[in-house]
Amino acid sequence: MVERNIIMGKAGGTAGKNSVNYKISLPAEMVKALGVTQEDKAVSVDYVDGKIVIEKISHDKGRQ
């Protein structure tokens, strides 16, 4: 487990005037362990029992 601060900033573009953008940096080792690459970077994010869960989305090659 590692501790991180959440980066909060004003959302830009067409977002509402009180909109906030939230970001967090993930350790490279954890992202690599998920199997995320530059070419295959789709993940799902869910909120379950007070925890944010990030999972790699696996796409079967040849299927759509």
GUTOR-529029 format. One record per residue: x, y, z of N, C-alpha, C in turn; residue in one letter. Coordinates in steps of 0.05 Angstrom, whole numbers, plus 32768, in hexadecimal, padded with zeros to 4 digits. Example, Ala and Ser with C-alpha at 12.3 -4.5 7.8 and 13.67 -1.06 7.14 Angstrom:
// GUTOR-529029
81087F8E809C80F67FA6809C81087FBE809CA81017FD3808E81117FEB808F81028001809DS
***
This chain:
// GUTOR-529029
80117FE88000800080008000801280198000M800A802D7FF1801780467FF18003805C7FF6V800D807280017FFB808980068000809E7FF1E7FEA80AA7FE77FEC80BF7FD37FD880D57FDBR7FDE80EE7FD27FCB81047FD47FBB81067FBAN7FA2810D7FBC7F9281127FA57F96812E7F9CI7F9C81327F827FA0814C7F767F8481577F6EI7F7D816E7F787F63817A7F717F6881947F63M7F5981987F4D7F5C81B17F3E7F4281B87F30G7F4181D07F267F2981D97F177F2881CA7EFDK7F1081C17EF67F0C81B47EDD7F0A81CA7EC7A7F1481C47EB07F1381D87E9A7EFE81D27E85G7F0181DF7E6F7EEF81DA7E597ED381E47E5EG7EBF81D27E597EA381DA7E5C7E9881D17E77T7EA981C97E8A7EA081C17EA47E9381D97EB3A7E8281D37EC67E7581E87ED67E8981F77EE6G7E81820F7EEF7E9582207EFD7E9E82157F18K7E8F82047F247E9881F87F3E7EA281DB7F3AN7EA781D37F227EB181B77F1D7ECE81B47F26S7ED3819C7F317EEE81967F3A7EF8817D7F2DV7F12817C7F277F1F81657F1A7F3081577F2FN7F2E813C7F317F3E812D7F457F51811A7F37Y7F6A81197F407F7E81087F347F8F80FB7F4AK7F9A80E47F447FAC80D77F567FC180C87F46I7FDA80C97F4E7FF080BB7F417FF1809F7F4BS7FF3808C7F397FF5806F7F41801280667F3EL801C80567F518037804B7F4E803A803A7F34P8050803E7F26805480307F0D805380127F10A805E80077F26805E7FEA7F2B80417FDF7F2CE802F7FEE7F3880137FE57F3A80057FE67F1FM800A7FFA7F107FFE7FFD7EF580097FE77EE3V80227FE17EE4802E7FCC7ED480237FB17EDCK801F7FAD7EF780147F937F017FF87F8F7EF7A7FE97FA47EF27FCE7FA27EE67FCF7F997EC9L7FE67F9D7EBC7FE87F977EA07FE17FAF7E8EG7FE17FC77E987FDB7FDF7E897FF47FE67E78V7FF07FEB7E5E80057FF47E4D7FFC800D7E3ET800E80197E2F800780317E1F7FF180297E0AQ7FF380117E007FDF80097DEB7FC67FFE7DF7E7FC77FF37E0F7FB07FE57E1B7FAC7FF17E37D7F9F80087E397F9E80177E527F82801A7E5EK7F6E800A7E557F53800C7E5F7F517FFF7E7BA7F45800E7E8D7F4080047EA87F24800C7EB0V7F197FFE7EC47F0080057ED07F05800F7EECS7EF580237EF47EF8802E7F0F7EDD802C7F1DV7EDD80217F357EC4801D7F437EC880257F61D7EB2802B7F6E7EB380327F8A7EA3801D7F99Y7EB1800D7FA97EA57FF67FB77EAC7FF67FD4V7E987FF67FE57E9D7FF580027EB28009800CD7EB0802280037EC28037800C7EDE80367FFFG7EE180267FEA7EFB80247FDD7EF880297FBFK7F0C80367FB47F0D80397F977F1D80217F8BI7F1080137F797F1C7FFB7F6D7F2280007F50V7F3B7FFB7F487F437FFE7F2C7F4A7FE37F21I7F3D7FDB7F0B7F417FC17EFF7F477FC47EE1E7F597FB47ED77F5F7FB47EBA7F487FA87EABK7F407FB57E957F2B7FAA7E847F397F997E70I7F327F7F7E6F7F3F7F6D7E5C7F2D7F6B7E43S7F397F717E2C7F2C7F6F7E127F367F577E04H7F257F457DFC7F2D7F2E7DEC7F347F377DD0D7F4C7F317DC77F547F397DAC7F427F2A7D98K7F3A7F387D847F297F2D7D6F7F0B7F2F7D75G7F037F377D8D7EE77F3B7D947EE17F587D98R7EC97F607D917EC17F7C7D967EA67F7D7DA3Q
***
